[in-house]
Amino acid sequence: MLSGMETVVALLVVGTILILLETVLPGMIAGLVGFGCLVAGVVLAYVHFGPQTGNYVLLGVLAGLVTLGLLWIRFFPDSRVGRLFITRQTVGNLGVERPELLHQTGSALTVLRPSGTALIDGARVDVVSEGGLIERGTPIKVVAVEGLRVVVRAC
């Protein structure tokens, strides 16, 4: 059977290892169990050894967590293991900007009050009218493309 101090040290070591493993294991279970072990170690230090030793253990755990956190932030992303989890490239283009629509004409598929759908060059496009209401079927012209926003006005 472990003595009081051995139990505290074992809980702190197991807790630290589990929190470090959380970086590579999915689900947050290891991190939560590790945090629970750290809390249990601190509580047992207070119970078995009094407030002075409990305070030292608590300060040591907090200092260790801060130090390990800063070291992890500094070195993990550039480590061999970290590079397995971090992508450094762009996977694809979102294709949200549509500059080719500028100055195109079409017709309102829905009532634009001020937003709705228009048929422009054979494609359905979400649009916003420049002014007020535009009735369904009204010819429209694209006057601006601002990121996702396609602004139209009645012809």
C-alpha positions as CSV (number, residue, x, y, z in Angstrom):
1,M,0.0,0.0,0.0
2,L,1.2,3.5,-0.8
3,S,1.9,6.0,2.0
4,G,0.3,9.4,1.9
5,M,3.2,11.2,0.2
6,E,3.6,8.4,-2.4
7,T,-0.1,8.6,-3.2
8,V,0.1,12.4,-3.7
9,V,3.2,12.1,-5.9
10,A,1.6,9.2,-7.9
11,L,-1.6,11.2,-8.5
12,L,0.4,14.3,-9.6
13,V,2.6,12.3,-12.0
14,V,-0.3,10.4,-13.5
15,G,-2.3,13.6,-13.8
16,T,0.5,15.3,-15.6
17,I,1.1,12.4,-18.0
18,L,-2.6,12.2,-18.8
19,I,-2.8,16.0,-19.5
20,L,0.2,15.7,-21.8
21,L,-1.4,12.7,-23.5
22,E,-4.6,14.8,-24.1
23,T,-2.7,16.6,-26.8
24,V,-2.6,13.5,-29.0
25,L,-5.7,11.6,-27.8
26,P,-9.2,12.5,-28.9
27,G,-12.2,13.1,-26.7
28,M,-10.9,15.1,-23.7
29,I,-11.2,12.1,-21.4
30,A,-7.5,11.8,-20.6
31,G,-7.3,15.6,-19.9
32,L,-10.3,15.5,-17.6
33,V,-9.1,12.4,-15.7
34,G,-5.6,14.0,-15.5
35,F,-7.0,17.2,-14.1
36,G,-9.0,15.2,-11.6
37,C,-5.8,13.4,-10.5
38,L,-4.0,16.7,-10.0
39,V,-7.0,18.0,-7.9
40,A,-7.1,14.8,-5.9
41,G,-3.3,15.0,-5.3
42,V,-3.6,18.6,-4.0
43,V,-6.6,17.7,-1.8
44,L,-4.8,14.7,-0.3
45,A,-1.7,16.9,0.4
46,Y,-3.9,19.3,2.4
47,V,-5.7,16.4,4.2
48,H,-2.6,14.3,5.1
49,F,0.1,17.0,5.6
50,G,-1.8,20.2,6.6
51,P,-2.2,23.6,5.0
52,Q,1.5,24.6,4.7
53,T,2.4,21.5,2.7
54,G,-0.9,21.6,0.8
55,N,-0.1,25.2,-0.2
56,Y,3.3,24.2,-1.5
57,V,1.9,21.3,-3.5
58,L,-0.8,23.6,-4.9
59,L,1.7,26.2,-5.9
60,G,4.0,23.5,-7.4
61,V,1.1,22.1,-9.5
62,L,0.0,25.6,-10.7
63,A,3.6,26.5,-11.6
64,G,4.1,23.2,-13.3
65,L,0.9,23.6,-15.3
66,V,1.9,27.1,-16.4
67,T,5.5,26.1,-17.3
68,L,4.4,23.0,-19.2
69,G,1.7,25.0,-21.0
70,L,4.2,27.6,-22.1
71,L,6.7,25.0,-23.2
72,W,4.0,23.1,-25.1
73,I,2.8,26.2,-26.9
74,R,6.5,27.1,-27.7
75,F,7.8,23.7,-28.9
76,F,4.9,21.3,-29.7
77,P,3.7,22.9,-33.0
78,D,7.3,22.5,-34.4
79,S,8.0,19.0,-33.1
80,R,7.8,15.9,-35.2
81,V,4.6,14.8,-33.4
82,G,3.1,18.3,-33.7
83,R,3.6,18.5,-37.4
84,L,1.5,15.4,-37.8
85,F,-1.5,17.3,-36.4
86,I,-1.0,20.7,-37.9
87,T,-1.6,21.4,-41.6
88,R,0.6,24.0,-43.2
89,Q,-1.1,24.2,-46.5
90,T,-4.4,25.5,-47.9
91,V,-6.6,22.6,-48.9
92,G,-8.8,24.3,-51.4
93,N,-10.4,27.5,-52.6
94,L,-13.6,28.5,-51.0
95,G,-14.8,30.0,-54.2
96,V,-17.0,32.6,-52.4
97,E,-16.0,35.6,-54.4
98,R,-17.7,35.9,-57.8
99,P,-16.2,38.8,-59.6
100,E,-17.3,37.4,-63.0
101,L,-20.9,38.4,-62.1
102,L,-20.1,42.1,-62.1
103,H,-22.1,43.9,-64.9
104,Q,-24.0,40.7,-65.7
105,T,-27.7,40.8,-66.2
106,G,-30.5,38.5,-65.2
107,S,-33.9,38.4,-63.6
108,A,-35.2,38.3,-60.1
109,L,-36.4,34.7,-59.2
110,T,-37.9,35.9,-56.0
111,V,-39.1,39.2,-54.7
112,L,-35.9,41.1,-53.5
113,R,-36.8,42.8,-50.2
114,P,-33.9,43.7,-50.4
115,S,-32.4,40.1,-50.4
116,G,-33.5,37.2,-52.5
117,T,-32.5,35.0,-55.4
118,A,-31.8,35.9,-59.0
119,L,-31.1,34.0,-62.2
120,I,-27.9,35.4,-63.6
121,D,-26.2,33.7,-66.6
122,G,-28.3,30.5,-66.0
123,A,-27.3,30.1,-62.4
124,R,-29.3,30.8,-59.2
125,V,-27.4,33.5,-57.1
126,D,-28.3,34.9,-53.7
127,V,-28.4,38.7,-54.2
128,V,-29.2,42.0,-52.4
129,S,-30.9,44.9,-54.1
130,E,-29.2,48.2,-54.1
131,G,-32.3,50.1,-53.3
132,G,-35.7,48.9,-52.1
133,L,-38.1,46.2,-53.3
134,I,-37.7,44.5,-56.7
135,E,-40.6,42.4,-57.9
136,R,-40.2,38.8,-59.1
137,G,-39.3,38.6,-62.8
138,T,-37.9,42.1,-63.0
139,P,-34.7,42.4,-65.1
140,I,-31.7,43.1,-62.9
141,K,-28.0,44.0,-63.4
142,V,-25.1,43.2,-61.0
143,V,-23.6,46.5,-59.9
144,A,-21.2,45.3,-57.2
145,V,-19.6,42.1,-55.8
146,E,-18.4,42.5,-52.2
147,G,-17.1,39.1,-51.0
148,L,-20.3,37.0,-50.6
149,R,-22.6,39.9,-51.3
150,V,-23.8,40.3,-54.9
151,V,-25.6,43.7,-55.2
152,V,-28.1,44.2,-58.0
153,R,-30.4,47.0,-59.3
154,A,-33.4,46.9,-61.5
155,C,-32.7,47.6,-65.2
